[in-house]
């Protein structure tokens, strides 16, 4: 089945491993991702923090391209892109706002857009947990995960429609389908510090340290995430969090698509595991899939 | 008693109406339970806590609210909106206050705004954001040359940062540039800071 696909800028730069693993896992599930031609940045936090209509116009240009594709659903892996696209689509339902957004565009936008949803929800809608389990080549039963969604995936609830905004459980159902142990992680929707890593490092260091500390105390093998910015704050910036908390975590932070990909038998290379700052080798050893010992994997 | 007189003198009824219109929220429904403040993950970096910002907005204390550091350190995580017992979208009010402060050039934490525009300028130029470009522009604007320099070796080794921007092809980058151009022109026409 074809799905219109909006990768978002992070997946082209700092998070190419999210992109690689998303494409691999979707292909394994029979989901054909058709990338939007000439898509542009959604504007992320800076655009909506500066001006709602500027943010909406940047998003609507993409929604308008998607409206011309033959697809009912537009998928995106990034919660920030998802949030912006969804907010923009909602804003366009107000005629006054719509006129002001259209003023910023080359041509007025289509009157209707395809539904926008996360890759994670797209997977769950495409196949149920039983069918996902049937595609597992390698059980993840040796691994224990802390599921971490971040702020935006489930909030605001009425726009994101991701289940309980403080206790989403979709990632758990996907990972447990692959026989992983997934703990009830109390900080699963806490904030990692978002884009403040650059202007105000103490913010991200402190908030990410809290999440890393709890996962460490719960003795998980990895934190599993769905957001490129959360991943960067928890993984690439992990030394800054360690400094702020005066401790050492050494906690691997995987995308949920990388975890699923391991279960589907993809090689660490196909899933971009070498991009992780904190190595996932400890997980591979438990699974018996050493980086150099990828026999039997795709 | 001087505080009460002070509040009465500083009250700006037009400001209350403006915040309510832009945010779509009714400020008077806040009864100061403090749930927003209790759940705010960024509160440690605020000068005034969220419930105090809410009270200030309710009372029309425009300058107090718009000059606060809090509105710039808000992470837009929506925890406050989620937990408000009166269903006030508090995050939308924080965002509205940021917009108003920016338009009136009352930005109390300039580095945050500098970061946003460093990011947006790469989008305006190429149609997509570009990490190294954002970092370079931010260093120039903020004169903080060593920002995140500790991350560079690992980020470069792992090839996490492309050296070249991706330019949206087939006129896409130009179309995005024109969105920014029209946005600026409209702000000029309306007499606000873009």
Interface residues (C-beta under 8 A of the other chain):
Chain A: X9 X12 X13 X14 X15 X16 X37 X38 X39 X40 X41 X43 X44 X45 X46 X47 X48 X49 X50 X51 X52 X53 X54 X57 X58 X61 X103 X104 X105 X106 X151 X152 X155 X156 X157 X165 X166 X190 X191 X193 X194 X195 X196 X197 X198 X199 X200 X201 X202 X203 X206 X207 X236 X237 X239 X240 X274 X275 X277
Chain B: X41 X42 X44 X45 X73 X75 X76 X77 X78 X79 X81 X82 X89 X91 X95 X98 X99 X102 X109 X111 X112 X114 X115 X116 X117 X119 X120 X123 X127 X128 X129 X130 X131 X134 X135 X138 X142 X147 X148 X150 X151 X154 X155 X158 X159 X160 X161 X162 X166 X168 X169 X170 X171 X172 X173 X175 X176 X178 X179 X180 X182 X183 X186 X194
